[in-house]
């Protein structure tokens, strides 16, 4: 199983709203991620910089960041665009991170 990590940026003052929306993740979004092989998906927040750090395991060919043509994903992006930095298409402005070390 492959691990995939990336970082994003939360707008200041949106920690609680971001957490609230993710804790109430839409069932159809959760199902889509599971069906495409995304597992063990966790998002952390560095409160000093408002940087979100996400890590997920994949047993499929796509990470959550590769599903941008799906209408469910596009709807989620629009829903989240007011609390975080996005690209012009409303996708999260994310930067992939390179794995340098892992220990089981």
N, C-alpha and C positions, 0 to 999 in steps of 0.2 A: 504494500500500500504506500503510495507516494504522499508526502507532506507538502503543503503549499502554504506559504506565508506572504502577507502583504500588509502595507500600512495605508491608512486613510487619515483624513483630518476632520475633526468635529468642530463645528462653530462654537465659540465660547458660550457657556451658559446652557448648553443643550444635553448635558450628561443624563439627567433624569428622563427627558423626553426620548432620547435615543434608546436608553435601557427599557423604558416602558413599551416602545414600539417593538423592540426585538423580543421582549418577554411575552408579547401577544402576537408572535409571528403567525402569519396567515397559514392555515393548514395546507392550502394548495401550494404555497411556496416551500414549506417544509417537505411536502411530498415530492415536488419537483427536484429539490436538492438531493433527497434520498434516492430517487429513481435514477439520477444521473451519477450516483456514486460518491457524493459528498458525505463525509462522515466526520464525527468528532470535531465539529466546527465551533471554535471559541474566539471571542473578540475581547481584547483587553483595552483599557484606556490609561494612557500616561496623562494624568491630570495636570501636570506642569506645562505640557505642550499641546494638550488636546489632541494628541496623536492616538489613533486607534490602531491596534496591532491585532491582526487576524491570523489564525492558523487553522487549517483543516486538513483532514486526510481524504484522499481520493482513491477509490478503487475502480473508477471509470476513467474516461479519457479527458473529462472536462472538470475544471474547478468552477466554483460559483461565478468567478470572473469571466468565464467563457460562455455564459448563457444569455448574453445580451440581446439576442434576437427573439427570445421567448417573451410573449406578452405579459406573463406573470412577473417576470423580472423587470420588464420596462415599467409596469405599474408600481412595483416596489421602489424602483429608483425615483420615480416622481414623488412618491409618498415620503421618501427620506430626503429629498433635495433641499428642504428648508432647514435641515439641522446639520448638514455636512457639506464639505467642498465636493463639487461635481464637475464633470466635463459638460460641454454644450449639449450632449444628448441625455443629460441627467444621470449618467452612470457615475458611480463614486470615483472621484479622482484617487486612484490607488497606484501604489508603487510596489511591484513584486520585490520580495526579499530573497537573498541567496542564503541557502542553508550552508553553514560552515561546520557545524558540530551537532551530533545527536547521540544521546545515550538512552538505551532502554532500561 
